[in-house]
Amino acid sequence: MPGPLSEYRIIDLTSNVSGPLATMILADQGADVIKVEAPKGGDSTRGGGNRRAGFTASFLNNNRNKRSIVLDLKKPAAVDALLRLAAGADVFAQNFRPGVAERLGVGEEAVRAVSPKIVYVSISGFGEKGPYALKPAYDPVIQGFSGLATVQAGSDEARPRLLRTILPDKLTAITASQAITAALLARERTGAGQHVRLSMLEAVLTFMWASDMGDQTFVGDEPPRQTSASAHDLIYDTADGYITVAALTDRQWAGLARAVEHLEWIDDERFKTPALRQKNIDARLDVTQQALMTRSTAEWLERLTAAQVPCGPVLTRNEVIRHPQVEALGLVVETEHDKAGRLWQARAAARFSRTPTEIRRGAPALGEQTVEILTELGYSPGEIEALVTEGAAGIAKGAGR
């Protein structure tokens, strides 16, 4: 049975990570995603390092299950072809800086003129209004601006630190994919499309509020400076490696005390309640660390699990993809790409009982399906030849017309 979005078509003008990952999530769920790329290089991630057979890992991991068409939107014939494509689509997504889509002739008004019920999606760095609206934004810029870098540092006094993963890009992608699905559901009920606007800044700041903005929640009580919650992080040394332990409730704290054979912690005035354990976090984490250094990771995992204390090993990237838990879930799969060869990739995260997701095809070569898509739109071989000759459209190297 096809995926849950198998009857939907998405026109994808996005590049880099936030937009392409959002549309790939929907492509994995069955949507026909047509990736529209410029003739000189296409998506910027095609030009990065870590590549094989002309394909970068970044492009492969953010663009599978899509088809690629090359259109030079500086040429009127290409814009006409794109609008013809949009006329039969459900979603039109772009992540140009505000105003660029309109200058190219593919803003919401132009697209909605040919497809009144379409869901038009604009993804940006800082949003379409405000003093930073036109500023270019990449992941580290948003990490710094949003306060995420100071959260990672631990306090306003410490030097800000970036996460060593592009969280704003990927979080924006996940938020966008959910928003697009919600807009499609609303259209099913109301018959009307709408414009979904989302910025990386909005995605990150909203995400942070659930856990990192407690001191900013009560109006008038915001601290002038964010003080350090703890001098420690939550990675503990063991006798032969590292472990994570999270004893949050009273029952878990008592279980930890029994597992490490320090029953005096249960009656220690500093640790009797969750609030006191948070207030005395440095002392709590320090005594925990000292206790956990006395045995191996494997021993602690066994003892803590028996005591029903949440815990886990700290794995490297090579270790986690081969861990029995990941294998049991079938989370990392081996796929075959027609040019890049055998690949390890994470499957779609959500599992559907009736409409399972599927990796139907690998990420496309630049313009790999240009002829196929134009033919579906009713262009004749001669018309396709003319578009290619004038530079309005492009095809993959070695592909026939």
C-alpha positions as CSV (number, residue, x, y, z in Angstrom):
1,M,0.0,0.0,0.0
2,P,1.4,3.5,-0.9
3,G,2.4,6.0,1.7
4,P,-0.1,8.4,3.4
5,L,0.7,11.3,1.0
6,S,0.8,9.3,-2.2
7,E,-1.9,11.4,-3.9
8,Y,-0.2,14.7,-3.4
9,R,2.3,16.6,-5.6
10,I,4.8,19.1,-4.1
11,I,6.8,21.6,-6.2
12,D,10.1,22.1,-4.3
13,L,12.2,25.2,-5.1
14,T,14.1,24.9,-1.8
15,S,17.8,24.4,-1.4
16,N,20.4,23.7,1.3
17,V,18.8,21.7,4.2
18,S,15.8,23.2,5.9
19,G,13.5,23.2,2.8
20,P,14.8,20.0,1.2
21,L,14.6,17.9,4.3
22,A,11.1,19.1,4.9
23,T,10.0,18.0,1.5
24,M,11.9,14.8,1.7
25,I,10.0,13.9,4.9
26,L,6.8,14.3,2.8
27,A,8.4,12.4,-0.2
28,D,9.2,9.5,2.2
29,Q,5.5,9.5,3.1
30,G,4.6,9.1,-0.5
31,A,4.2,12.6,-2.0
32,D,5.5,13.2,-5.6
33,V,8.1,15.8,-4.9
34,I,9.4,17.6,-8.0
35,K,12.7,19.4,-7.2
36,V,13.1,22.5,-9.4
37,E,16.8,23.5,-9.7
38,A,18.8,26.2,-11.5
39,P,21.0,25.0,-14.4
40,K,24.4,26.0,-12.9
41,G,25.0,23.6,-10.1
42,G,21.4,23.2,-8.8
43,D,20.9,22.8,-5.0
44,S,23.9,24.3,-3.2
45,T,24.5,21.0,-1.3
46,R,25.4,19.3,-4.6
47,G,28.7,21.2,-4.5
48,G,29.9,20.1,-1.0
49,G,32.5,17.6,0.0
50,N,32.1,14.0,1.2
51,R,31.0,12.7,-2.1
52,R,31.0,9.6,-4.3
53,A,30.2,9.3,-8.0
54,G,29.3,13.0,-8.1
55,F,26.8,12.9,-5.3
56,T,27.5,14.5,-1.9
57,A,26.2,12.8,1.3
58,S,24.3,15.9,2.2
59,F,22.4,16.0,-1.1
60,L,21.7,12.2,-0.9
61,N,20.4,12.4,2.6
62,N,18.0,15.4,2.0
63,N,16.6,14.7,-1.4
64,R,15.7,11.0,-1.9
65,N,12.3,10.1,-3.3
66,K,12.3,13.2,-5.4
67,R,12.5,14.0,-9.1
68,S,14.7,16.8,-10.5
69,I,13.8,19.2,-13.3
70,V,16.2,22.0,-14.3
71,L,14.6,25.4,-15.1
72,D,16.3,28.7,-15.5
73,L,13.7,31.0,-13.9
74,K,15.4,34.1,-15.4
75,K,13.8,33.0,-18.7
76,P,10.1,33.5,-19.3
77,A,9.7,30.1,-20.9
78,A,11.0,28.4,-17.8
79,V,8.6,30.4,-15.6
80,D,5.7,29.4,-17.8
81,A,6.7,25.8,-17.5
82,L,6.9,26.1,-13.7
83,L,3.5,27.7,-13.5
84,R,2.2,24.9,-15.7
85,L,3.7,22.5,-13.3
86,A,2.2,24.3,-10.3
87,A,-1.3,24.2,-11.8
88,G,-1.5,20.5,-11.1
89,A,0.3,20.6,-7.7
90,D,-0.9,20.6,-4.1
91,V,2.0,22.4,-2.5
92,F,4.5,25.0,-3.7
93,A,7.5,25.4,-1.4
94,Q,10.4,27.9,-1.7
95,N,13.0,29.2,0.7
96,F,14.3,32.3,-1.2
97,R,14.9,35.4,0.8
98,P,11.8,37.6,1.1
99,G,10.9,39.2,-2.2
100,V,13.0,37.0,-4.5
101,A,10.1,34.7,-5.5
102,E,8.0,37.7,-6.5
103,R,10.8,39.1,-8.6
104,L,11.2,35.8,-10.4
105,G,7.5,35.7,-11.1
106,V,6.7,32.7,-8.8
107,G,5.3,34.5,-5.7
108,E,2.1,33.5,-4.1
109,E,-0.1,35.7,-6.3
110,A,1.3,34.3,-9.6
111,V,1.1,30.7,-8.4
112,R,-2.3,31.0,-6.9
113,A,-3.6,32.5,-10.2
114,V,-3.0,29.1,-11.8
115,S,-3.7,26.9,-8.8
116,P,-6.3,28.7,-6.4
117,K,-6.3,25.9,-3.8
118,I,-2.5,25.4,-3.6
119,V,-0.7,25.5,-0.3
120,Y,2.1,28.0,-0.8
121,V,5.0,27.7,1.6
122,S,7.7,30.3,2.3
123,I,10.7,29.3,4.5
124,S,13.1,32.0,5.5
125,G,15.8,32.7,8.1
126,F,14.4,35.6,10.1
127,G,10.9,36.0,8.7
128,E,9.4,38.2,6.0
129,K,9.2,41.4,8.1
130,G,11.2,43.2,10.8
131,P,14.8,44.7,10.7
132,Y,16.5,41.3,10.0
133,A,14.0,40.2,7.3
134,L,16.4,40.6,4.4
135,K,19.5,39.3,6.1
136,P,21.0,36.0,4.9
137,A,20.8,33.3,7.6
138,Y,22.6,30.0,8.0
139,D,22.3,27.7,10.9
140,P,25.1,29.2,13.2
141,V,23.6,32.7,12.7
142,I,20.3,31.5,14.0
143,Q,21.9,29.6,16.8
144,G,23.6,32.8,18.0
145,F,20.6,35.1,17.5
146,S,18.0,32.9,19.1
147,G,19.8,32.4,22.4
148,L,20.5,28.8,21.7
149,A,24.3,29.3,21.8
150,T,24.0,30.8,25.3
151,V,21.7,27.9,26.4
152,Q,24.4,25.5,25.2
153,A,27.1,27.6,27.1
154,G,25.2,27.1,30.4
155,S,24.9,30.8,31.4
156,D,25.1,34.3,30.1
157,E,28.6,34.7,31.6
158,A,30.1,31.7,29.8
159,R,31.4,32.0,26.2
160,P,28.5,31.0,23.9
161,R,28.8,27.6,22.3
162,L,27.3,26.3,19.1
163,L,25.7,22.8,18.9
164,R,27.8,20.6,16.7
165,T,24.8,19.8,14.6
166,I,22.6,22.1,12.5
167,L,19.6,22.0,14.8
168,P,17.9,25.1,13.5
169,D,18.0,23.8,9.9
170,K,16.6,20.4,10.8
171,L,14.1,21.7,13.3
172,T,12.8,24.1,10.7
173,A,12.4,21.2,8.3
174,I,10.4,19.1,10.8
175,T,8.2,22.0,11.7
176,A,7.6,22.8,8.1
177,S,6.7,19.3,7.2
178,Q,4.1,19.2,10.0
179,A,2.7,22.6,9.0
180,I,2.4,21.6,5.4
181,T,0.5,18.4,6.4
182,A,-1.8,20.5,8.6
183,A,-2.5,22.9,5.8
184,L,-3.4,20.0,3.5
185,L,-5.7,18.6,6.1
186,A,-7.4,22.0,6.5
187,R,-7.8,22.2,2.7
188,E,-9.5,18.8,2.7
189,R,-12.0,20.2,5.2
190,T,-12.5,23.7,3.9
191,G,-11.6,23.4,0.2
192,A,-9.2,26.4,0.5
193,G,-5.5,26.6,0.3
194,Q,-3.4,29.1,2.3
195,H,0.1,30.6,2.7
196,V,2.3,28.9,5.3
197,R,5.1,31.1,6.4
198,L,7.9,29.8,8.7
199,S,11.3,31.1,9.6
200,M,14.2,29.3,11.2
201,L,14.1,31.9,14.1
202,E,10.4,31.1,14.8
203,A,11.0,27.4,14.7
204,V,14.0,27.5,17.1
205,L,12.6,30.0,19.6
206,T,9.3,28.2,19.9
207,F,11.2,24.9,20.3
208,M,13.3,26.4,23.1
209,W,10.4,27.7,25.1
210,A,9.2,24.3,26.2
211,S,12.3,23.7,28.4
212,D,14.9,26.5,28.2
213,M,12.9,29.7,28.8
214,G,11.5,29.1,32.3
215,D,13.1,32.2,33.7
216,Q,11.5,34.2,30.9
217,T,8.0,32.8,31.4
218,F,6.7,35.0,34.2
219,V,6.3,38.6,33.0
220,G,8.3,41.0,35.2
221,D,10.4,38.3,36.9
222,E,13.0,37.9,34.1
223,P,16.5,37.8,35.6
224,P,18.9,40.4,34.3
225,R,21.5,37.7,33.6
226,Q,21.0,34.0,33.2
227,T,23.1,32.3,35.8
228,S,24.7,28.9,35.4
229,A,22.5,26.0,36.3
230,S,25.4,23.7,36.8
231,A,29.1,23.4,36.2
232,H,28.6,19.9,35.0
233,D,26.9,18.4,32.0
234,L,25.0,15.1,32.2
235,I,27.7,12.8,30.7
236,Y,29.3,10.8,33.5
237,D,32.7,9.0,33.5
238,T,32.7,5.4,34.4
239,A,35.7,3.2,35.1
240,D,36.0,2.4,31.3
241,G,33.9,4.9,29.4
242,Y,30.9,7.2,29.7
243,I,27.2,6.9,30.7
244,T,24.1,9.0,30.9
245,V,21.8,8.9,34.0
246,A,18.6,10.8,34.6
247,A,17.2,10.4,38.1
248,L,14.4,13.0,38.1
249,T,11.7,11.7,40.4
250,D,12.0,10.8,44.1
251,R,11.6,7.1,43.2
252,Q,14.4,7.3,40.6
253,W,16.7,9.2,43.0
254,A,16.2,6.6,45.7
255,G,16.8,3.9,43.1
256,L,20.1,5.6,42.1
257,A,21.1,5.9,45.7
258,R,20.5,2.2,46.3
259,A,22.3,1.2,43.0
260,V,25.4,3.1,43.9
261,E,25.2,2.0,47.5
262,H,24.9,5.5,49.0
263,L,21.7,5.2,50.9
264,E,22.5,8.4,52.9
265,W,21.6,10.4,49.7
266,I,17.9,9.6,50.3
267,D,17.8,11.5,53.6
268,D,20.3,14.2,52.7
269,E,18.5,17.5,53.2
270,R,20.0,18.9,49.9
271,F,18.4,16.1,47.8
272,K,15.0,15.3,49.5
273,T,12.8,16.8,46.8
274,P,13.1,17.6,43.0
275,A,13.2,21.3,43.8
276,L,16.1,20.8,46.3
277,R,17.9,18.5,43.9
278,Q,17.7,21.3,41.3
279,K,18.8,24.0,43.7
280,N,21.8,21.9,44.8
281,I,22.5,20.6,41.3
282,D,26.3,21.0,41.4
283,A,26.5,19.0,44.6
284,R,24.1,16.3,43.3
285,L,26.0,15.8,40.1
286,D,29.3,15.8,41.8
287,V,28.5,13.0,44.2
288,T,26.8,11.1,41.3
289,Q,30.0,11.4,39.2
290,Q,32.2,10.3,42.1
291,A,30.1,7.2,42.6
292,L,29.9,6.2,38.9
293,M,33.6,6.2,38.4
294,T,34.0,3.1,40.5
295,R,32.5,0.5,38.1
296,S,32.4,-0.2,34.3
297,T,29.7,1.1,32.0
298,A,28.3,-2.4,31.5
299,E,28.0,-2.9,35.3
300,W,26.3,0.4,35.8
301,L,23.8,-0.2,33.0
302,E,22.9,-3.5,34.6
303,R,22.6,-2.2,38.1
304,L,20.8,1.0,37.2
305,T,18.3,-0.7,34.9
306,A,17.5,-3.2,37.7
307,A,16.8,-0.2,39.9
308,Q,14.5,1.4,37.2
309,V,16.8,4.4,36.9
310,P,16.8,5.9,33.3
311,C,20.3,5.4,31.9
312,G,22.1,4.6,28.7
313,P,25.6,4.2,27.2
314,V,27.2,7.1,25.3
315,L,27.8,5.8,21.8
316,T,29.8,7.0,18.9
317,R,28.2,7.4,15.5
318,N,29.7,4.2,14.2
319,E,28.5,2.4,17.4
320,V,24.9,3.6,17.3
321,I,24.1,2.5,13.7
322,R,25.2,-1.0,14.7
323,H,23.5,-1.2,18.1
324,P,21.0,-4.0,18.7
325,Q,18.3,-1.5,19.6
326,V,18.7,0.4,16.3
327,E,18.9,-2.9,14.4
328,A,15.7,-4.1,16.1
329,L,13.9,-1.0,14.9
330,G,15.3,-1.3,11.4
331,L,16.1,2.4,11.7
332,V,19.3,2.5,9.6
333,V,18.8,0.8,6.3
334,E,21.1,-0.1,3.4
335,T,19.9,1.2,0.1
336,E,21.1,1.1,-3.5
337,H,21.7,4.3,-5.4
338,D,22.0,3.9,-9.2
339,K,25.2,6.1,-9.3
340,A,26.5,6.5,-5.7
341,G,26.2,2.8,-4.9
342,R,25.3,1.2,-1.6
343,L,24.3,3.7,1.1
344,W,23.5,3.7,4.8
345,Q,20.5,5.9,5.5
346,A,18.0,6.5,8.3
347,R,14.5,5.5,7.2
348,A,11.6,7.8,7.8
349,A,11.1,8.1,11.6
350,A,7.4,7.7,11.9
351,R,5.9,4.2,11.2
352,F,2.4,3.9,9.7
353,S,0.5,0.7,10.2
354,R,-1.7,1.0,7.0
355,T,0.3,3.3,4.7
356,P,4.0,2.6,5.3
357,T,6.7,4.9,4.1
358,E,9.2,3.7,1.5
359,I,12.5,4.7,-0.1
360,R,11.3,4.5,-3.7
361,R,14.3,6.1,-5.4
362,G,17.6,7.7,-4.5
363,A,18.3,11.4,-4.8
364,P,18.2,12.5,-8.4
365,A,21.0,13.8,-10.7
366,L,20.6,17.4,-11.7
367,G,17.8,17.5,-14.2
368,E,17.5,13.7,-14.3
369,Q,13.7,13.9,-14.8
370,T,13.4,17.1,-16.8
371,V,12.3,15.4,-20.0
372,E,9.9,13.0,-18.1
373,I,8.2,15.9,-16.2
374,L,7.9,18.2,-19.2
375,T,6.4,15.3,-21.2
376,E,3.9,14.7,-18.4
377,L,2.9,18.4,-18.7
378,G,2.1,17.9,-22.4
379,Y,5.3,19.3,-24.0
380,S,6.2,17.7,-27.3
381,P,9.7,16.5,-28.0
382,G,10.2,19.5,-30.2
383,E,9.1,21.9,-27.6
384,I,11.4,20.3,-25.0
385,E,14.3,20.5,-27.5
386,A,13.5,24.2,-27.9
387,L,13.5,24.8,-24.1
388,V,16.8,23.1,-23.7
389,T,18.4,24.8,-26.7
390,E,17.4,28.3,-25.4
391,G,18.7,27.4,-21.9
392,A,15.3,27.6,-20.2
393,A,15.5,23.9,-19.3
394,G,18.3,21.5,-18.7
395,I,18.8,17.8,-18.6
396,A,21.1,15.5,-16.8
397,K,24.4,14.7,-18.5
398,G,24.0,11.6,-20.7
399,A,20.3,11.7,-20.6
400,G,18.4,11.5,-23.9
401,R,15.7,13.9,-25.0
